[in-house]
Amino acid sequence: MADVKVSACVMTFNNDDLVEDCLKNIEWADEIIVVDSFSTDKTVDICRKYTDKVYQRKWPGFKDQSNYTVSLASYEWILFIDVDERISPELYEEIQLHLRDNSNSWDGFYFPRRTFYLGKWINHGEWYPAYDLRLYRKGKGHWVNEPHASVELDGKAKYLKNDMWHYTYKDLSEQLETIDKYTGMSAVEMEKEGVRFIILQLIFRPFFRFIKGYFFKRGFLDGIPGLVSAITTSFYVFMKYAKLWELRIKNQTRVDTNKHE
């Protein structure tokens, strides 16, 4: 595998505060593909400083946009990275070691993701190591699921040792906005899939999610940020099921209203 080439793929929307550091971090790739959802800030101008392969496309959802972005790539290996993520120097060396290995039979690689949250690196709980399949052979991977899209790999994958860094929410207000957006999308997907709503889920799933992350996975070792991350993760689960219930109530009300018209 002497001439292995990598296509780095990035999706953007109004990320002019993050995208330059992201693109600098992956300049070592053989090409950089950016698909932007019609940003209204300086994101596109910044991207064009680092690559001439900048495309704009209306946002269709995470799964479809991810697959479209990958379809534009020229090379065998896909490195898919979010604008708030960085490849650590140690992870870069580990990636290169595997790609240059003539005996490499792997079709994909999982990265452990370490998150910087509320001024601290999170080293425990459900947030670490949060493995993501981010490097894979183009013909072997396909993005699935919504809104939390992930790669479905037709082949063998290896878990790498060194971290990808994740610089997440600026503050708690931004996190709450994100939770509100994602739980709404999750509820819609659950409704489409016909997921049953049981009130016990609303009570016990968030509770056990907190216990799992904070105690079983030792989130308490990360101090107050570890506590907040465990609580907000639990809150995410609560809101997802609460919004599913809300959605069903609205749909039923609409049906009943139509019947009486």
Backbone torsions as a table, in degrees:
resi	resn	phi	psi	omega
1	MET	NA	51.6	-173.2
2	ALA	-71.0	-27.7	-173.9
3	ASP	-119.2	50.2	179.7
4	VAL	-75.5	130.5	178.9
5	LYS	-119.9	146.9	-174.2
6	VAL	-121.0	132.5	171.3
7	SER	-102.7	118.9	176.5
8	ALA	-91.1	129.0	-176.4
9	CYS	-116.5	131.5	-178.5
10	VAL	-137.2	136.8	173.8
11	MET	-110.3	139.1	-174.8
12	THR	-134.3	155.8	168.2
13	PHE	-163.6	110.5	179.6
14	ASN	50.5	55.8	-178.2
15	ASN	-119.0	34.8	-175.1
16	ASP	-65.8	-12.3	176.7
17	ASP	-86.1	-12.6	-174.8
18	LEU	-122.7	-29.3	-163.8
19	VAL	-68.7	-32.0	-178.2
20	GLU	-64.7	-46.2	177.7
21	ASP	-61.9	-36.9	178.5
22	CYS	-62.0	-49.0	-176.5
23	LEU	-69.8	-35.4	174.6
24	LYS	-60.6	-37.6	-177.2
25	ASN	-66.6	-25.2	-176.9
26	ILE	-115.8	21.3	178.6
27	GLU	-61.1	-20.0	-179.8
28	TRP	-70.6	-17.4	179.2
29	ALA	-65.6	156.1	-177.6
30	ASP	-74.1	-23.8	171.2
31	GLU	-154.8	153.7	175.9
32	ILE	-120.8	123.9	177.1
33	ILE	-106.0	125.1	176.0
34	VAL	-119.8	128.1	172.2
35	VAL	-116.7	117.8	-175.8
36	ASP	-108.9	141.5	-178.6
37	SER	-96.3	50.7	177.4
38	PHE	60.0	60.1	176.8
39	SER	-61.0	149.1	178.4
40	THR	-107.9	3.0	176.9
41	ASP	-106.2	-150.3	-175.2
42	LYS	-94.3	11.9	-175.3
43	THR	-54.1	-50.5	-175.7
44	VAL	-64.0	-42.0	178.7
45	ASP	-60.4	-41.1	178.9
46	ILE	-65.5	-44.1	-178.4
47	CYS	-60.4	-37.7	-177.2
48	ARG	-70.4	-11.7	173.3
49	LYS	-74.5	-20.8	-173.8
50	TYR	-112.9	-17.9	-179.4
51	THR	-158.3	148.5	174.8
52	ASP	-94.7	3.3	-179.6
53	LYS	-102.7	67.5	179.0
54	VAL	-113.6	122.3	-176.7
55	TYR	-121.8	153.4	175.7
56	GLN	-121.5	136.3	-176.4
57	ARG	-152.2	137.3	177.5
58	LYS	-59.5	141.7	-175.4
59	TRP	-71.1	118.4	179.0
60	PRO	-104.3	-2.8	-172.9
61	GLY	124.2	160.3	-174.6
62	PHE	-63.4	-46.7	-176.3
63	LYS	-61.1	-53.0	-176.1
64	ASP	-66.4	-40.7	-179.4
65	GLN	-67.0	-36.5	178.9
66	SER	-64.9	-46.5	179.2
67	ASN	-64.3	-37.4	177.4
68	TYR	-64.0	-44.5	-179.9
69	THR	-58.6	-46.0	179.5
70	VAL	-63.7	-34.5	-178.5
71	SER	-62.3	-21.0	-179.0
72	LEU	-85.5	-9.6	-175.6
73	ALA	-75.4	146.2	-175.6
74	SER	-95.0	-23.7	-167.3
75	TYR	-109.5	170.0	-172.4
76	GLU	-66.8	-40.7	-175.1
77	TRP	-100.7	133.3	179.1
78	ILE	-107.0	124.3	168.9
79	LEU	-107.2	113.2	-177.6
80	PHE	-107.5	121.3	-174.8
81	ILE	-137.6	140.5	176.0
82	ASP	-82.9	158.7	-175.7
83	VAL	-65.7	-20.0	179.7
84	ASP	-100.0	17.8	179.2
85	GLU	-116.8	152.2	179.7
86	ARG	-138.3	143.0	173.8
87	ILE	-83.9	119.3	179.2
88	SER	-68.8	155.7	178.0
89	PRO	-55.7	-38.5	-179.8
90	GLU	-67.3	-39.3	177.4
91	LEU	-67.8	-39.1	177.1
92	TYR	-56.6	-47.4	-179.5
93	GLU	-63.3	-38.6	179.6
94	GLU	-66.9	-40.0	177.0
95	ILE	-60.9	-48.4	-178.3
96	GLN	-62.8	-37.6	179.2
97	LEU	-59.4	-43.7	-178.8
98	HIS	-73.2	-41.2	-177.8
99	LEU	-67.8	-29.0	-179.9
100	ARG	-85.8	-8.3	-177.5
101	ASP	-76.1	115.7	-177.9
102	ASN	-64.5	-19.2	-179.5
103	SER	-94.8	5.8	-178.0
104	ASN	-62.9	118.0	179.3
105	SER	-114.2	9.1	-178.3
106	TRP	-78.6	148.3	177.7
107	ASP	-104.0	-10.3	179.5
108	GLY	-164.8	163.2	-178.8
109	PHE	-135.8	131.7	174.3
110	TYR	-90.9	136.2	176.0
111	PHE	-105.3	134.9	168.6
112	PRO	-74.7	130.9	-176.2
113	ARG	-108.1	121.2	178.8
114	ARG	-104.7	126.2	-172.9
115	THR	-102.4	134.5	173.1
116	PHE	-94.6	116.3	-169.1
117	TYR	-141.3	126.3	178.9
118	LEU	52.4	43.6	175.0
119	GLY	79.3	12.8	-175.6
120	LYS	-145.6	144.3	172.1
121	TRP	-76.1	130.2	178.9
122	ILE	-87.8	120.6	-173.8
123	ASN	-114.0	1.5	-176.9
124	HIS	-144.0	-167.3	177.7
125	GLY	69.8	-162.7	-178.1
126	GLU	-77.5	-12.7	-176.8
127	TRP	-86.7	-9.8	178.4
128	TYR	-150.7	134.7	-8.1
129	PRO	-81.5	125.8	179.5
130	ALA	-94.9	85.5	-173.2
131	TYR	-66.9	133.9	175.5
132	ASP	-130.1	137.1	174.5
133	LEU	-80.9	104.7	-172.5
134	ARG	-121.2	-8.2	177.4
135	LEU	-130.9	120.8	-175.5
136	TYR	-157.5	161.0	176.7
137	ARG	-71.0	132.4	-173.5
138	LYS	-54.4	-42.5	-177.0
139	GLY	-77.7	-3.8	-175.0
140	LYS	-107.3	-10.0	-174.7
141	GLY	-122.4	147.9	178.4
142	HIS	-145.1	133.7	-178.7
143	TRP	-80.3	134.6	-178.0
144	VAL	-134.2	165.8	174.2
145	ASN	75.4	159.6	-177.0
146	GLU	-156.2	136.2	3.5
147	PRO	-87.2	-12.0	-178.2
148	HIS	-90.7	79.0	-176.3
149	ALA	-67.5	146.0	178.1
150	SER	-145.9	163.3	-177.9
151	VAL	-88.1	128.3	171.6
152	GLU	-96.5	116.9	-172.0
153	LEU	-103.4	131.3	174.4
154	ASP	-98.6	76.8	-177.0
155	GLY	162.3	-164.8	-176.2
156	LYS	-98.1	139.7	179.5
157	ALA	-125.6	149.9	178.4
158	LYS	-118.8	142.7	176.7
159	TYR	-91.9	119.3	179.7
160	LEU	-82.4	164.2	-172.5
161	LYS	-94.2	-33.4	-172.2
162	ASN	-93.1	154.7	-166.3
163	ASP	-85.3	146.1	158.3
164	MET	-93.8	135.3	-177.9
165	TRP	-93.1	137.3	-178.9
166	HIS	-122.0	113.7	177.7
167	TYR	-98.2	92.0	-169.5
168	THR	-83.1	-152.0	-170.5
169	TYR	-43.7	140.4	176.9
170	LYS	-65.2	-37.9	-179.0
171	ASP	-159.5	179.5	-176.9
172	LEU	-67.5	-31.8	178.5
173	SER	-62.1	-43.4	177.8
174	GLU	-64.8	-38.2	178.1
175	GLN	-62.8	-42.7	179.5
176	LEU	-64.6	-37.5	175.9
177	GLU	-62.5	-41.6	179.9
178	THR	-66.8	-42.5	177.7
179	ILE	-60.1	-43.4	179.9
180	ASP	-60.0	-44.3	-178.2
181	LYS	-67.3	-48.7	-174.3
182	TYR	-71.6	-36.7	178.9
183	THR	-67.7	-32.5	174.9
184	GLY	-63.9	-45.0	178.4
185	MET	-65.9	-39.1	179.4
186	SER	-63.3	-41.4	179.5
187	ALA	-62.6	-40.4	178.4
188	VAL	-62.9	-42.8	179.1
189	GLU	-66.1	-39.2	177.9
190	MET	-64.1	-38.4	177.8
191	GLU	-64.6	-42.0	178.4
192	LYS	-61.4	-37.2	-177.3
193	GLU	-83.9	-3.8	178.1
194	GLY	72.7	29.2	179.2
195	VAL	-63.7	131.8	-179.9
196	ARG	-71.8	140.7	173.1
197	PHE	-100.9	123.1	176.4
198	ILE	-125.6	129.8	-174.2
199	ILE	-59.5	-28.6	178.3
200	LEU	-63.5	-29.3	175.7
201	GLN	-62.5	-40.2	-178.7
202	LEU	-64.8	-30.4	-177.8
203	ILE	-87.6	-49.9	-167.7
204	PHE	-93.6	-32.0	-179.1
205	ARG	-60.4	-46.8	177.4
206	PRO	-62.4	-39.4	-178.8
207	PHE	-62.1	-49.1	-178.6
208	PHE	-69.4	-29.7	176.5
209	ARG	-64.4	-39.7	177.1
210	PHE	-65.7	-47.0	179.8
211	ILE	-58.4	-44.1	-179.3
212	LYS	-60.2	-50.9	-175.4
213	GLY	-73.4	-42.1	-172.6
214	TYR	-82.0	-36.9	-177.0
215	PHE	-104.4	-57.7	-175.7
216	PHE	-64.1	-38.7	179.7
217	LYS	-100.0	14.0	170.1
218	ARG	60.0	38.4	176.0
219	GLY	-61.8	-22.8	-179.6
220	PHE	-63.1	-19.7	179.7
221	LEU	-72.1	-13.1	179.2
222	ASP	-95.7	17.6	174.4
223	GLY	65.8	-148.9	-178.0
224	ILE	-63.0	-42.0	175.6
225	PRO	-57.4	-36.6	177.2
226	GLY	-65.6	-38.6	177.4
227	LEU	-66.2	-46.0	-178.6
228	VAL	-64.1	-41.0	179.9
229	SER	-64.2	-38.0	178.7
230	ALA	-67.9	-40.4	180.0
231	ILE	-68.2	-44.2	-178.4
232	THR	-68.9	-31.7	174.5
233	THR	-65.3	-42.7	176.8
234	SER	-63.6	-41.1	178.7
235	PHE	-63.2	-37.9	177.0
236	TYR	-57.2	-46.7	-179.4
237	VAL	-63.3	-43.2	178.9
238	PHE	-59.5	-47.8	-177.1
239	MET	-66.9	-33.2	178.7
240	LYS	-61.1	-45.0	179.9
241	TYR	-77.4	-33.2	176.4
242	ALA	-63.9	-39.2	179.0
243	LYS	-72.0	-30.8	174.1
244	LEU	-63.2	-44.3	177.3
245	TRP	-61.6	-45.9	-179.9
246	GLU	-60.1	-42.5	-179.2
247	LEU	-62.7	-40.9	-179.3
248	ARG	-69.6	-36.2	176.8
249	ILE	-64.0	-44.5	178.7
250	LYS	-62.2	-43.4	-179.9
251	ASN	-64.4	-39.6	179.5
252	GLN	-68.0	-39.9	177.6
253	THR	-61.8	-39.9	179.0
254	ARG	-64.3	-42.0	179.0
255	VAL	-63.6	-45.6	-179.7
256	ASP	-63.8	-38.3	178.9
257	THR	-64.1	-43.0	-180.0
258	ASN	-64.2	-33.4	179.2
259	LYS	-65.2	-32.7	-175.4
260	HIS	-92.6	-0.4	179.6
261	GLU	-84.7	NA	NA
